[in-house]
């Protein structure tokens, strides 16, 4: 937020300065410099904040690699301070912390972070939907996954996860419909196409087709 405020103030100063310097036709001449100043400064400030947040995430990642999970989370929490400077920083950090706790199978602790996670990060949304699914709250899972596919419609994995939950929840026809929607957005996905055939043939979905090393597979494992 501070980055935007600073940029708007700078743009206003340029606008007023040109009006005072060129009173006869300054109104017309001032618009372009004002826009260039405001947008340019905002991009620079946002990039600077982004680099600081990236550095924090990198430090936390090194801690995770050493299995120091608590230290990693504490480091990530320091990035919350930058939310005052740039929009969505908290949402992105919530996604990171929620994901770490989820993979540690600390589902109750992960949930409040995932609820506040960035809605465009389908992995975080998939984890939240998985938590609901584990509680047999399939309708809540559906709400979350609809949000996930809205923002990640080109990601085959999110369609697969959505359909997998529906199938395991006893809604085969709904799962088939989801995969059919998915193949319209991801026409090159063989995993989606193959699983459509499997459901049509009354067979279970085969999830390894989405990739053994994908975040999807890790999510699937937590549902089983």
Buried (B, 14 or more C-beta within 10 A) or exposed (E): EEBBEBBBEBBEEBBEBBBEEEEEEBEEBBEEBBEEBBEEBBEEBBEEBBEBBEEBBEBBBEBBEEEBBEBBBEBBEEBBEBBEBBEEBBBBBBBBBBBBBBBEEEBEBBBEBBEBBBBBBBBBBBBBBBBBBEEEBBEBBBBBBEBBBEBBBEBBBBBBBBBBBBBBBEBBEBBBBBBBBBBEBBEEBEBBBBBBEBBEEEEEBEBEBBBEEBBBBBBBEBBE
